[in-house]
């Protein structure tokens, strides 16, 4: 029996991969992934069996990775960011559990989009935050918007992944705007740590002016009630000011 690694490659650049991810990719016989992700790791593909897939072929990728690992091969199934955060890990574990497959699987964590994007904005995630996907391919609108409402009620900083459904994004932002100040900072980070990276800092009253910049590789971070902007930084205080003289 082989082994299946589910590897997070981070934002995309080699410099943002972990040392462990790089080692595992180098040791693998087979590397499987969405074609865009495979292009991001072309430096490790030589001499490997490489199996690419198109968008929405997650089930094919997962099944193929499991099948190849059961053929006594070392397999890496790659996800951008971290494979547990809207990545391939959940699907793979669900499949092997449902089918009672005896297979050694290890998740190799990576830098997820929330962290990569936040690092480009300053320190917006220094306090509690919620990560919400606005993809409605698998989850109904009502469930997504209910999560947004609960996150607002809890005063979490909110990170939106996959904000490509314009109608759903506008409804989610309207929910937030109904509870938070117009000047609440909003960070829009497109393609973090990739060649076409773009970083925008705006606020709840003006974010819609940049809606044309938003696509599937964009992450949006909305501050909580105490998040503020200083120059080109978004800052969410950790709470030290409550205990110490700053």
C-alpha positions in Angstrom: 0.0 0.0 0.0 1.3 3.5 -0.9 0.7 6.8 0.8 -1.4 9.8 0.0 -0.3 13.3 0.9 -2.8 16.1 0.6 -0.5 19.1 0.1 -1.2 22.8 0.7 1.0 24.8 -1.7 0.2 28.2 -0.2 -0.6 31.3 -2.3 1.4 29.9 -5.2 5.0 31.1 -5.2 7.7 28.6 -4.3 8.9 30.9 -1.4 5.5 30.6 0.3 5.5 26.7 0.3 6.6 25.1 3.5 9.8 23.1 3.6 7.8 19.9 4.3 5.5 20.6 1.3 8.5 20.9 -0.9 10.1 17.7 0.4 6.9 15.7 0.0 6.3 16.9 -3.5 9.9 15.9 -4.4 9.4 12.4 -3.0 6.1 11.7 -4.7 5.7 9.4 -7.6 2.4 11.0 -8.7 1.2 14.6 -8.4 -2.4 15.4 -9.0 -4.2 18.7 -9.0 -6.2 21.4 -10.7 -4.3 22.5 -13.8 -3.7 26.1 -12.5 -2.2 24.7 -9.3 0.1 22.4 -11.2 1.4 25.3 -13.2 2.3 27.0 -9.9 4.5 24.0 -8.9 6.1 23.2 -12.3 9.5 23.3 -10.6 8.8 19.9 -8.9 7.0 18.1 -11.8 9.9 16.7 -13.7 10.1 12.9 -13.7 6.6 12.6 -12.0 3.4 11.1 -13.3 1.3 14.3 -13.4 -2.5 14.2 -13.6 -4.3 17.5 -14.2 -8.0 18.3 -13.9 -10.3 21.2 -14.8 -12.4 23.3 -12.4 -15.2 21.4 -10.7 -13.5 18.0 -11.1 -12.7 17.7 -7.4 -14.3 14.2 -7.2 -12.2 13.0 -10.1 -9.0 14.3 -8.4 -9.8 12.7 -5.1 -10.8 9.3 -6.5 -7.7 9.3 -8.8 -5.4 10.1 -5.9 -6.9 7.3 -3.7 -6.7 4.8 -6.6 -3.0 5.7 -7.3 -2.1 5.4 -3.6 -3.7 2.0 -3.4 -1.4 0.9 -6.3 1.6 1.2 -3.9 2.6 4.7 -5.1 3.4 7.8 -3.1 0.9 10.4 -4.2 0.6 14.2 -3.6 -2.8 15.7 -4.2 -2.3 19.5 -4.2 -4.5 22.3 -3.1 -3.8 26.0 -3.1 -3.6 27.6 0.3 -4.3 25.0 2.9 -6.0 21.7 1.9 -8.4 21.8 4.8 -9.7 25.4 4.1 -12.1 24.8 1.2 -9.5 22.4 -0.2 -9.3 18.7 -1.0 -8.7 17.2 2.4 -12.4 17.0 3.5 -13.5 15.3 0.3 -10.6 12.7 0.5 -11.3 11.8 4.1 -15.0 11.6 3.5 -14.5 9.2 0.6 -12.2 6.9 2.4 -14.5 6.8 5.4 -17.6 6.2 3.4 -15.9 3.4 1.4 -14.0 1.9 4.3 -10.7 2.3 2.5 -7.6 1.4 4.5 -5.1 4.0 3.4 -2.4 6.1 5.0 -3.2 9.8 4.4 -1.3 12.8 5.7 -2.3 16.5 5.4 0.6 18.9 4.7 -0.6 22.3 5.8 -0.1 25.4 3.8 -0.5 29.2 4.1 -4.2 29.8 3.5 -5.6 32.8 1.6 -6.8 34.5 4.7 -3.3 34.7 6.2 -1.6 35.5 3.0 -4.0 38.4 2.2 -4.0 39.7 5.8 -0.2 39.9 5.7 -0.5 42.3 2.7 -2.9 44.5 4.7 -1.0 44.9 8.0 -2.6 43.0 10.9 -6.4 42.8 10.5 -6.7 39.3 12.0 -5.1 39.9 15.4 -8.3 39.2 17.1 -11.0 36.5 16.6 -12.1 36.2 13.0 -14.5 34.1 10.9 -13.8 32.7 7.4 -16.8 32.3 5.1 -16.9 31.1 1.6 -19.3 32.9 -0.7 -19.4 30.0 -3.2 -22.9 28.7 -3.6 -22.0 25.7 -5.6 -22.4 23.4 -2.6 -24.1 25.5 0.0 -27.4 27.4 -0.4 -27.5 31.2 -0.3 -29.6 31.2 2.9 -27.0 29.2 4.9 -24.2 31.4 3.7 -26.0 34.6 4.6 -27.0 33.2 8.0 -23.4 32.6 8.8 -22.6 36.1 7.8 -25.3 37.4 10.2 -23.9 35.3 13.1 -20.4 36.5 12.4 -21.5 40.1 12.5 -23.4 39.5 15.7 -20.3 38.1 17.2 -18.3 41.1 16.1 -15.8 38.9 14.3 -13.4 40.2 11.6 -14.8 38.5 8.5 -12.8 37.0 5.7 -14.7 36.1 2.5 -13.3 33.5 0.1 -14.7 33.0 -3.4 -16.6 36.3 -3.6 -17.5 35.8 -7.3 -21.3 35.7 -7.0 -22.0 39.5 -7.3 -25.5 39.3 -5.9 -24.5 37.1 -2.9 -21.5 39.3 -2.2 -23.6 42.5 -2.2 -26.2 40.9 0.2 -23.4 39.8 2.5 -21.8 43.2 2.6 -25.2 44.8 3.1 -25.7 42.6 6.2 -22.4 43.8 7.6 -23.1 47.5 6.7 -26.3 47.3 8.6 -24.4 46.7 11.8 -21.0 48.3 11.4 -19.8 51.9 10.8 -19.4 53.1 7.2 -15.7 53.8 7.9 -15.0 50.1 8.9 -11.9 49.1 7.0 -12.2 46.7 4.1 -9.2 45.0 2.5 -9.5 43.5 -1.0 -6.5 41.4 -2.0 -6.4 39.8 -5.4 -3.9 37.0 -6.2 -1.9 37.4 -3.0 1.8 36.7 -3.6 1.3 36.0 -7.3 2.6 38.1 -10.3 -0.7 39.9 -10.8 -1.2 40.7 -7.1 -3.4 43.8 -6.3 -4.0 45.2 -2.8 -6.9 47.6 -2.2 -7.7 49.2 1.2 -11.1 50.9 1.3 -14.1 50.9 3.7 -17.7 49.7 4.0 -19.1 52.9 2.4 -16.8 52.7 -0.6 -15.9 49.0 -1.3 -18.4 48.6 -4.1 -16.3 51.0 -6.2 -13.8 48.2 -6.6 -16.3 45.4 -7.3 -14.9 45.1 -10.8 -11.5 44.0 -9.4 -13.0 41.0 -7.5 -12.7 37.5 -9.0 -12.2 33.9 -7.8 -8.6 34.6 -6.5 -9.7 37.6 -4.5 -10.0 37.6 -0.7 -12.0 40.2 1.1 -11.4 41.1 4.8 -13.9 43.3 6.7 -12.8 44.7 10.0 -14.8 44.4 13.3 -16.0 47.3 15.5 -12.5 48.2 16.7 -10.5 47.7 13.5 -9.0 50.8 12.1 -6.8 52.1 9.3 -3.4 53.8 9.7 -1.7 54.9 6.5 -1.7 51.7 4.3 -2.3 49.3 7.1 -5.5 47.7 8.5 -5.1 47.1 12.2 -7.3 45.1 14.6 -6.0 45.7 18.2 -5.3 42.5 20.2 -6.5 44.1 23.4 -3.2 45.2 25.0 -4.5 48.7 25.3 -7.0 47.4 28.0 -4.2 46.3 30.3 -1.1 48.3 29.4 -0.3 51.9 28.7 0.5 52.1 25.0 
